[in-house]
Amino acid sequence: MVPIDKHPKIVEKKNHIENFEIDTVIELNHVGALITVVDRKSKFKLIKKVISKYAKEVTKALIDIWTNKHTNTLVQQYLPKKVILHKYRRKKW
């Protein structure tokens, strides 16, 4: 990850999808937090609650977010948006 003040100038133009901004929103008692990930161009947002603001928990949450985002991206390649799922038959694997 790169601090905001070290971002290349091209990132500020917001011309590319998948230039993400990652931040934390710390709970009042400084124990729990929210991890927020925002795509700078599309404004697509991912948010995950964590029980601790410490690096180990935040890193795990980020990995979970990316895994889920990647999975959803793959699904979207095969199913159109606003799909009615009951129209599809269940395949036996």
C-alpha positions as CSV (number, residue, x, y, z in Angstrom):
1,M,0.0,0.0,0.0
2,V,1.1,3.5,-0.7
3,P,0.3,6.5,1.5
4,I,-2.0,9.1,-0.2
5,D,0.8,11.7,-0.4
6,K,3.0,9.3,-2.3
7,H,0.4,8.3,-5.0
8,P,1.4,8.9,-8.6
9,K,-0.4,11.9,-10.1
10,I,-2.3,9.6,-12.5
11,V,-4.2,8.1,-9.6
12,E,-5.6,11.6,-8.8
13,K,-7.2,11.7,-12.2
14,K,-9.4,8.7,-11.3
15,N,-9.3,7.4,-14.9
16,H,-8.7,3.7,-13.9
17,I,-10.8,1.2,-12.1
18,E,-9.1,-0.6,-9.3
19,N,-7.2,2.3,-7.9
20,F,-8.4,1.6,-4.3
21,E,-8.4,3.8,-1.3
22,I,-8.3,1.8,2.0
23,D,-9.1,3.3,5.4
24,T,-10.3,2.4,8.9
25,V,-13.1,3.9,10.9
26,I,-12.2,3.3,14.5
27,E,-14.9,2.5,17.1
28,L,-15.4,5.0,20.0
29,N,-13.6,2.7,22.5
30,H,-10.8,2.1,20.1
31,V,-11.3,-1.7,20.0
32,G,-13.3,-2.5,16.9
33,A,-13.2,-0.9,13.5
34,L,-14.6,-0.8,10.0
35,I,-12.3,-1.4,7.1
36,T,-13.4,0.6,4.0
37,V,-12.2,0.0,0.5
38,V,-13.3,2.4,-2.2
39,D,-12.6,2.3,-5.9
40,R,-11.6,5.9,-6.8
41,K,-13.2,5.8,-10.2
42,S,-16.4,3.7,-9.9
43,K,-17.0,4.6,-6.2
44,F,-17.6,0.8,-5.6
45,K,-17.3,0.3,-1.9
46,L,-16.4,-2.7,0.3
47,I,-16.8,-2.5,4.1
48,K,-15.9,-5.1,6.7
49,K,-16.3,-5.0,10.4
50,V,-13.3,-6.1,12.4
51,I,-13.0,-6.9,16.1
52,S,-9.6,-5.3,16.5
53,K,-7.9,-2.3,14.8
54,Y,-4.5,-4.1,14.9
55,A,-2.6,-5.2,11.7
56,K,-3.2,-8.9,12.0
57,E,-7.0,-8.5,12.1
58,V,-7.1,-5.7,9.4
59,T,-4.9,-7.7,7.1
60,K,-7.1,-10.8,7.4
61,A,-10.2,-8.6,6.7
62,L,-8.6,-7.2,3.6
63,I,-7.8,-10.7,2.3
64,D,-11.4,-11.7,3.0
65,I,-12.7,-8.6,1.1
66,W,-10.5,-9.2,-1.9
67,T,-11.4,-12.9,-2.1
68,N,-15.1,-12.1,-2.0
69,K,-14.7,-9.3,-4.5
70,H,-12.8,-11.6,-6.9
71,T,-15.5,-14.2,-6.6
72,N,-18.2,-11.8,-7.3
73,T,-16.4,-10.5,-10.3
74,L,-16.1,-14.0,-11.7
75,V,-19.8,-14.6,-11.1
76,Q,-20.7,-11.3,-12.9
77,Q,-18.9,-12.6,-16.0
78,Y,-21.5,-15.3,-16.4
79,L,-24.6,-13.8,-15.0
80,P,-26.1,-10.5,-16.1
81,K,-26.9,-7.8,-13.6
82,K,-30.4,-7.9,-12.2
83,V,-30.6,-11.6,-13.0
84,I,-33.6,-13.7,-11.9
85,L,-31.8,-16.7,-10.4
86,H,-34.8,-19.1,-10.3
87,K,-34.7,-19.2,-14.1
88,Y,-31.5,-21.1,-14.0
89,R,-31.4,-24.8,-13.4
90,R,-29.1,-26.2,-10.8
91,K,-26.3,-28.2,-12.4
92,K,-25.1,-31.4,-10.8
93,W,-21.3,-31.3,-10.4
